Amino acid sequence: MLRHCLASLALLALSGCPGEGEPPPFICVDEPSPPPILLSPHPAAVRVGQKTRLQIEALLSASCGGTTHTRPTSVTAEVEGPGGQLIASQITLASTGATATLEFTPERPGPHHILVAFSEVGGLHQFDLHAAMDRSSEAPPQLLAPPCPSLERTLQGAWVCAPEVLRGDTSLGSFPNSRMAVAGDVIWVVLGTRVERYVDTGTELLLTGSVTHSRGAVEFLRASPDELIVLHGSALARYAFQNGALEATGALAWSRPTLPIMPAGPHGVLLREGDWLALGTRSIAEGMATVQVCPYERVAGTLQPTQEVCRTIPGEIAGFEPTVLWTKDVPVPTPSGGQSWLLRRWEWSGGQLVEQGSLVLNANAVVLDRTDTSSAAVPLVGSLLTTSSTPPIIAVATWSPQLRVILLEYLDPALTEVHASPTLYWTLNPQAMGQATSVRLRPPPP
């Protein structure tokens, strides 16, 4: 491949000056090359199967042996796909010689490495773009009448659009000033002084248990059909449905940190796998954002801290699923002076947090902050800067069990205030009157 050419030719590539009696070749170097200069910011991600068009500006300050070259005379490019294969591309030089237009069509999701070299001057540029799967045709949108700050769905098809439960246009129940969580066909409702358990029968909500509490406001819920773990403001509590009754089985005190895990988010999130539980909170270490993960274990029906010490990992929380924690951090500045987000996926298993994979985003991509109160949320990737030629693209991070990598799924750019969970993504519908919610069921990961 071009980028494996001899490093000894680097100075020629960087200056754009030819060797004795021969034009400058398309040279790739092992050392960092100049950052790409785009006429407009390149998008956070591009779409598989859709033609991508990028405009790249040459670097125009170079001279050799008293001869000053003011404009490039030619340009070449190479696009490498996720598996290392070359992607067909076309690049043309503008009549002024100052810019080039590169066109290619991504064939597979994942990172695409791009090399562009101008000659006689203009420099060598290399950068990465991620191609996202466009699966919108696999998940037609459905409309719900009310706005849904959080959204879950029972196996019987009822929508839990907090604080309401809907089947079609019919309300099955309303629970103002509550927090709600779904596990299968079970709907848990936590009110100011009461915890209730309902079952969606397919036609109605059936109240199966209720118990009072005096533990105050709710930070986070982690539910299974017969058990609810609640992170209250100062207590970690367990509620269990057994022998046909709902009961509280004790609580542990915890210290609520000053900082929430994300703007307008809770101050802690819970992961659960079998008898093992983890509490993730935000912390600061040596001026850098970190995440503290503290383990707990269910023993004889009660929650107890384990012998393991709390673990600190870099970054901030970007998403959470029942057994998965997503984090984001900024590893290094980019050559152009920006920063690249590093997205990580961690799995909670056997009382241990293990990193499964990571994804380095390009300089114009940003992991969006979350504002909903759902029990599960996956990271959303958007553009830091947009123009008419780089419209906003919002992509959802997804884990491919088969490929063992993090991929991106494309969402319609017309969507606003987007939310995503492992099974749904939804938004306020800009074309509908009022505050209707447009929701799509996410297809299974590849």
C-alpha positions as CSV (number, residue, x, y, z in Angstrom):
1,M,0.0,0.0,0.0
2,L,1.1,3.6,-0.6
3,R,1.4,4.5,3.1
4,H,4.1,1.9,3.5
5,C,6.6,3.6,1.1
6,L,10.0,4.6,2.3
7,A,10.2,7.1,5.1
8,S,13.3,8.6,3.6
9,L,11.1,10.2,0.9
10,A,9.1,12.1,3.5
11,L,10.7,15.5,3.0
12,L,9.9,15.4,-0.7
13,A,6.3,14.6,0.1
14,L,6.0,17.3,2.7
15,S,7.6,20.0,0.7
16,G,6.1,19.0,-2.7
17,C,9.6,19.4,-4.3
18,P,10.7,17.0,-7.0
19,G,13.9,15.0,-7.0
20,E,16.7,15.6,-9.5
21,G,15.2,15.4,-13.0
22,E,12.0,13.6,-12.0
23,P,8.5,14.6,-10.9
24,P,7.4,14.0,-7.3
25,P,5.8,10.6,-6.9
26,F,2.8,9.8,-4.7
27,I,4.7,9.2,-1.5
28,C,3.4,7.8,1.8
29,V,5.4,8.2,4.9
30,D,5.5,6.5,8.3
31,E,5.8,10.0,10.0
32,P,2.7,12.2,10.5
33,S,1.9,14.1,7.4
34,P,0.2,17.6,7.2
35,P,-3.5,17.6,8.1
36,P,-6.0,17.6,5.4
37,I,-7.3,21.1,4.5
38,L,-10.9,20.9,3.5
39,L,-12.9,23.7,2.0
40,S,-15.7,22.7,4.4
41,P,-15.5,20.3,7.4
42,H,-15.7,16.7,6.3
43,P,-18.8,14.9,7.8
44,A,-18.7,13.0,11.0
45,A,-19.6,9.8,9.0
46,V,-20.6,8.9,5.5
47,R,-23.1,6.3,4.3
48,V,-22.4,2.8,2.9
49,G,-23.7,2.7,-0.7
50,Q,-23.9,6.5,-1.2
51,K,-21.4,8.5,-3.3
52,T,-19.2,10.6,-1.1
53,R,-17.7,13.8,-2.4
54,L,-14.9,15.7,-0.5
55,Q,-13.2,18.9,-1.5
56,I,-9.5,19.2,-0.4
57,E,-7.3,22.3,-0.5
58,A,-3.6,22.2,-1.3
59,L,-0.9,23.6,0.8
60,L,0.7,26.3,-1.4
61,S,4.0,27.3,0.2
62,A,7.0,25.5,-1.2
63,S,10.1,26.4,-3.3
64,C,13.0,24.3,-4.6
65,G,16.4,25.6,-5.9
66,G,15.1,29.1,-6.4
67,T,12.1,27.9,-8.4
68,T,8.8,28.7,-6.7
69,H,5.8,26.5,-7.4
70,T,2.6,28.4,-6.9
71,R,0.0,25.7,-7.9
72,P,-0.2,21.9,-8.1
73,T,0.0,20.4,-11.5
74,S,-1.7,17.1,-10.6
75,V,-3.2,15.1,-7.8
76,T,-3.6,11.5,-6.9
77,A,-5.7,9.7,-4.2
78,E,-6.2,6.3,-2.6
79,V,-9.1,5.1,-0.5
80,E,-8.7,2.0,1.6
81,G,-11.7,0.2,3.1
82,P,-12.1,-1.4,6.5
83,G,-10.5,-4.7,5.5
84,G,-7.5,-3.0,3.8
85,Q,-9.0,-3.4,0.3
86,L,-8.8,-0.5,-2.2
87,I,-12.0,1.3,-3.0
88,A,-12.5,2.7,-6.5
89,S,-12.2,6.5,-6.4
90,Q,-11.9,9.5,-8.7
91,I,-10.1,12.7,-8.0
92,T,-10.0,15.9,-10.1
93,L,-8.0,19.0,-9.8
94,A,-9.7,22.4,-10.2
95,S,-8.6,24.7,-13.0
96,T,-7.0,27.0,-10.4
97,G,-5.0,24.1,-9.0
98,A,-5.8,25.0,-5.5
99,T,-8.4,22.4,-4.7
100,A,-9.3,18.8,-5.6
101,T,-12.6,17.0,-5.5
102,L,-12.5,13.3,-4.4
103,E,-15.4,11.0,-5.0
104,F,-15.9,7.4,-3.9
105,T,-18.7,5.1,-2.7
106,P,-18.1,3.1,0.6
107,E,-18.9,-0.6,0.2
108,R,-18.7,-1.7,3.8
109,P,-19.2,-0.1,7.2
110,G,-16.2,0.9,9.2
111,P,-13.1,3.2,9.0
112,H,-11.9,4.3,5.5
113,H,-8.3,5.6,5.3
114,I,-7.8,8.3,2.6
115,L,-4.6,9.5,1.1
116,V,-4.3,12.6,-1.2
117,A,-1.1,13.9,-2.8
118,F,-0.6,17.1,-4.8
119,S,2.3,17.7,-7.2
120,E,4.4,19.8,-7.7
121,V,3.2,21.5,-4.4
122,G,0.3,21.0,-2.2
123,G,1.5,18.3,0.2
124,L,0.5,14.8,1.2
125,H,-2.7,14.4,3.2
126,Q,-4.1,11.4,5.0
127,F,-7.2,11.2,7.2
128,D,-10.0,8.7,8.1
129,L,-13.8,8.7,7.6
130,H,-16.2,6.2,9.1
131,A,-18.9,4.7,6.8
132,A,-22.2,4.0,8.6
133,M,-24.7,1.3,7.7
134,D,-27.9,2.8,6.3
135,R,-30.6,0.5,7.8
136,S,-33.5,3.0,7.7
137,S,-35.4,0.9,5.2
138,E,-35.3,-2.0,7.6
139,A,-37.1,0.0,10.3
140,P,-40.0,2.0,9.0
141,P,-41.1,4.8,11.4
142,Q,-44.1,4.7,13.7
143,L,-45.8,7.8,15.2
144,L,-46.8,8.2,18.8
145,A,-49.0,11.2,19.8
146,P,-47.2,12.5,22.9
147,P,-43.6,13.5,23.3
148,C,-41.5,10.8,24.8
149,P,-38.5,11.9,26.9
150,S,-37.9,8.2,27.6
151,L,-39.3,5.3,25.7
152,E,-39.5,1.5,26.2
153,R,-41.7,-1.3,24.8
154,T,-43.2,-4.4,26.3
155,L,-43.1,-7.8,24.5
156,Q,-46.9,-7.4,24.0
157,G,-46.3,-4.1,22.1
158,A,-47.3,-1.5,24.7
159,W,-45.3,1.7,24.5
160,V,-44.0,3.0,27.8
161,C,-43.7,6.7,26.9
162,A,-43.1,8.1,30.4
163,P,-45.3,8.9,32.2
164,E,-47.9,7.1,30.0
165,V,-48.4,3.6,28.8
166,L,-50.0,3.4,25.3
167,R,-51.3,0.7,23.0
168,G,-51.8,2.4,19.6
169,D,-53.7,5.6,20.3
170,T,-55.2,4.2,23.6
171,S,-53.8,5.1,27.0
172,L,-53.5,2.1,29.3
173,G,-52.5,4.3,32.3
174,S,-50.8,7.5,33.3
175,F,-48.2,7.8,36.1
176,P,-47.3,11.5,36.6
177,N,-44.1,12.3,38.6
178,S,-42.8,8.7,38.4
179,R,-39.9,6.8,37.0
180,M,-40.6,3.7,34.9
181,A,-38.7,0.7,33.6
182,V,-39.7,-2.3,31.4
183,A,-38.5,-6.0,31.6
184,G,-40.3,-8.2,29.1
185,D,-44.0,-7.6,29.8
186,V,-43.4,-6.3,33.3
187,I,-43.6,-2.5,33.9
188,W,-42.1,-1.1,37.1
189,V,-43.4,2.3,38.4
190,V,-41.5,4.1,41.1
191,L,-43.5,7.0,42.7
192,G,-42.6,9.3,45.5
193,T,-43.5,6.9,48.3
194,R,-44.5,3.7,46.4
195,V,-43.1,1.0,44.1
196,E,-45.7,-0.7,41.8
197,R,-45.3,-3.7,39.5
198,Y,-47.7,-4.1,36.5
199,V,-47.9,-6.8,33.8
200,D,-49.0,-6.0,30.2
201,T,-51.5,-8.8,29.4
202,G,-51.9,-7.8,25.8
203,T,-55.2,-6.0,26.6
204,E,-54.7,-4.2,29.9
205,L,-52.2,-3.4,32.6
206,L,-52.6,-5.7,35.6
207,L,-51.3,-4.5,39.0
208,T,-49.5,-7.4,40.6
209,G,-47.8,-5.8,43.6
210,S,-47.2,-2.6,45.5
211,V,-44.9,-1.6,48.4
212,T,-44.3,1.7,50.1
213,H,-40.9,3.3,50.5
214,S,-39.4,6.4,52.1
215,R,-36.1,6.6,50.2
216,G,-36.8,9.7,48.2
217,A,-36.1,10.6,44.6
218,V,-34.9,8.1,41.9
219,E,-31.6,8.4,40.1
220,F,-31.7,5.2,38.1
221,L,-33.6,1.9,37.6
222,R,-32.3,-1.5,36.6
223,A,-35.2,-4.0,36.1
224,S,-35.8,-7.7,35.6
225,P,-39.2,-9.3,35.5
226,D,-39.1,-10.2,39.3
227,E,-36.6,-7.8,40.7
228,L,-36.0,-4.0,40.6
229,I,-32.8,-2.3,41.7
230,V,-33.3,1.4,42.4
231,L,-30.6,3.9,42.9
232,H,-32.3,6.5,45.1
233,G,-30.7,9.8,46.1
234,S,-28.9,8.3,49.1
235,A,-29.6,4.5,49.0
236,L,-29.2,1.5,46.7
237,A,-32.4,-0.5,47.2
238,R,-33.7,-3.9,46.0
239,Y,-37.4,-4.7,45.5
240,A,-38.4,-8.3,44.8
241,F,-41.6,-9.9,43.5
242,Q,-41.8,-13.4,45.1
243,N,-44.7,-15.7,46.2
244,G,-47.2,-13.4,44.6
245,A,-46.1,-10.3,46.6
246,L,-43.8,-7.3,46.2
247,E,-41.5,-6.5,49.0
248,A,-38.5,-4.3,49.8
249,T,-35.4,-6.4,50.8
250,G,-33.1,-3.8,52.3
251,A,-30.9,-1.0,51.1
252,L,-27.3,0.2,51.1
253,A,-26.2,3.8,51.7
254,W,-24.2,5.5,48.9
255,S,-22.7,8.9,48.5
256,R,-24.3,10.8,45.6
257,P,-21.4,12.6,43.8
258,T,-21.6,16.3,42.9
259,L,-21.3,15.8,39.1
260,P,-23.9,13.9,37.1
261,I,-22.7,11.3,34.6
262,M,-23.7,13.7,31.7
263,P,-25.6,17.0,31.5
264,A,-29.1,16.6,32.7
265,G,-28.4,12.9,33.4
266,P,-28.5,10.9,36.5
267,H,-25.6,10.9,39.1
268,G,-25.1,7.2,38.7
269,V,-25.9,4.2,36.4
270,L,-26.3,0.5,37.2
271,L,-25.0,-2.6,35.4
272,R,-26.4,-6.0,36.2
273,E,-25.3,-9.5,35.2
274,G,-26.6,-12.4,37.3
275,D,-25.8,-11.8,41.0
276,W,-23.2,-9.1,40.1
277,L,-24.1,-5.4,40.1
278,A,-21.9,-2.4,39.3
279,L,-22.5,1.3,40.1
280,G,-20.9,3.8,37.7
281,T,-20.4,7.4,38.6
282,R,-18.4,10.4,37.3
283,S,-15.2,11.5,39.0
284,I,-12.2,13.8,38.4
285,A,-8.6,12.5,38.8
286,E,-5.7,14.9,38.3
287,G,-7.9,17.3,36.4
288,M,-9.1,14.6,33.9
289,A,-12.6,13.1,33.7
290,T,-12.8,9.5,34.8
291,V,-15.5,7.0,35.6
292,Q,-15.6,5.1,38.9
293,V,-17.1,1.6,38.9
294,C,-18.0,0.0,42.2
295,P,-19.0,-3.7,42.4
296,Y,-21.8,-5.2,44.5
297,E,-23.2,-8.7,44.9
298,R,-26.5,-10.2,45.7
299,V,-26.2,-12.6,48.6
300,A,-29.2,-14.4,50.1
301,G,-31.5,-11.8,48.6
302,T,-29.7,-8.7,49.8
303,L,-27.1,-6.4,48.1
304,Q,-23.6,-6.3,49.6
305,P,-20.4,-4.6,48.5
306,T,-17.8,-7.1,47.3
307,Q,-14.2,-7.4,48.4
308,E,-13.0,-5.8,45.1
309,V,-12.1,-2.2,45.3
310,C,-13.8,0.4,43.0
311,R,-12.2,0.7,39.6
312,T,-11.4,3.9,37.8
313,I,-11.4,4.1,34.0
314,P,-10.7,7.1,31.7
315,G,-13.3,9.3,30.1
316,E,-17.0,10.0,30.6
317,I,-20.1,7.8,30.4
318,A,-21.6,8.0,27.0
319,G,-24.1,5.2,27.2
320,F,-25.3,2.2,29.3
321,E,-27.1,-1.1,28.8
322,P,-27.9,-3.8,31.3
323,T,-24.5,-5.4,31.0
324,V,-22.6,-2.7,29.0
325,L,-21.0,0.6,29.8
326,W,-20.0,3.0,27.0
327,T,-17.4,5.7,27.6
328,K,-15.8,8.5,25.6
329,D,-12.5,10.2,26.1
330,V,-10.1,12.4,24.1
331,P,-6.9,10.5,23.6
332,V,-4.7,13.0,21.6
333,P,-5.0,16.2,19.7
334,T,-5.3,16.0,15.9
335,P,-2.6,17.5,13.7
336,S,-5.0,20.3,12.7
337,G,-5.4,21.4,16.3
338,G,-8.7,19.6,17.1
339,Q,-9.4,16.6,19.2
340,S,-10.6,13.1,18.3
341,W,-13.1,11.3,20.5
342,L,-12.3,7.7,21.5
343,L,-15.4,5.7,22.1
344,R,-15.1,2.5,24.2
345,R,-17.4,-0.4,25.0
346,W,-17.0,-2.2,28.3
347,E,-18.8,-5.4,29.3
348,W,-19.8,-6.2,32.9
349,S,-19.4,-10.0,33.4
350,G,-18.6,-12.1,36.5
351,G,-18.0,-9.0,38.6
352,Q,-15.4,-7.6,36.3
353,L,-15.5,-4.7,33.7
354,V,-13.7,-5.7,30.5
355,E,-13.1,-3.5,27.5
356,Q,-14.5,-5.2,24.4
357,G,-13.7,-2.6,21.7
358,S,-13.0,1.0,20.8
359,L,-13.6,3.4,18.0
360,V,-11.6,6.5,17.1
361,L,-13.8,9.1,15.5
362,N,-12.6,11.7,13.1
363,A,-11.9,15.3,14.0
364,N,-15.3,16.6,13.1
365,A,-17.3,13.9,14.9
366,V,-18.6,14.3,18.5
367,V,-20.4,12.0,20.9
368,L,-23.6,13.8,21.7
369,D,-24.7,14.4,25.3
370,R,-27.8,12.6,26.5
371,T,-30.8,14.1,28.3
372,D,-33.3,11.3,28.6
373,T,-34.1,9.2,31.7
374,S,-34.2,5.7,30.1
375,S,-32.7,2.7,31.7
376,A,-30.6,2.0,28.6
377,A,-29.0,4.4,26.1
378,V,-26.4,3.9,23.4
379,P,-24.0,6.6,22.1
380,L,-25.0,9.0,19.3
381,V,-22.4,10.4,17.0
382,G,-22.9,13.7,15.2
383,S,-21.0,16.4,13.4
384,L,-19.2,19.1,15.4
385,L,-19.4,21.6,12.5
386,T,-21.8,21.5,9.5
387,T,-22.2,23.4,6.3
388,S,-24.5,23.1,3.2
389,S,-22.0,20.6,1.7
390,T,-21.7,18.6,5.0
391,P,-25.2,18.2,6.3
392,P,-25.6,17.0,9.9
393,I,-25.5,13.2,10.1
394,I,-26.4,11.4,13.3
395,A,-25.2,7.8,13.7
396,V,-25.9,5.2,16.4
397,A,-23.0,3.2,17.8
398,T,-23.7,-0.5,17.7
399,W,-21.6,-3.6,18.6
400,S,-21.4,-6.4,16.0
401,P,-21.1,-9.7,17.9
402,Q,-20.1,-11.5,14.6
403,L,-17.3,-9.0,13.6
404,R,-16.4,-8.1,17.3
405,V,-16.1,-4.4,16.4
406,I,-18.0,-1.2,17.0
407,L,-19.9,0.0,13.9
408,L,-22.1,3.0,13.2
409,E,-25.8,3.0,12.0
410,Y,-27.1,5.9,10.0
411,L,-30.2,7.9,11.0
412,D,-32.2,10.3,8.8
413,P,-30.6,13.8,9.1
414,A,-34.0,15.4,9.4
415,L,-34.4,13.9,12.8
416,T,-34.0,16.2,15.8
417,E,-33.6,15.6,19.5
418,V,-32.6,12.0,18.8
419,H,-32.6,9.3,21.5
420,A,-31.5,5.7,21.1
421,S,-31.6,2.5,23.1
422,P,-30.4,-1.0,22.2
423,T,-33.8,-1.8,20.6
424,L,-35.3,1.6,19.6
425,Y,-34.5,5.1,18.3
426,W,-36.9,7.9,18.5
427,T,-37.2,11.7,18.0
428,L,-39.7,14.5,18.0
429,N,-41.2,14.4,14.5
430,P,-40.6,17.7,12.7
431,Q,-43.2,17.1,10.1
432,A,-46.1,16.4,12.5
433,M,-48.3,18.8,14.3
434,G,-47.7,19.2,18.0
435,Q,-45.2,17.1,19.8
436,A,-45.6,13.7,18.0
437,T,-42.8,11.2,18.5
438,S,-41.3,9.3,15.5
439,V,-39.9,5.9,16.6
440,R,-38.2,3.1,14.8
441,L,-37.5,-0.5,16.0
442,R,-33.8,-1.1,15.6
443,P,-33.0,-4.2,13.5
444,P,-30.7,-6.8,15.1
445,P,-26.9,-6.0,14.9
446,P,-25.0,-7.6,12.0
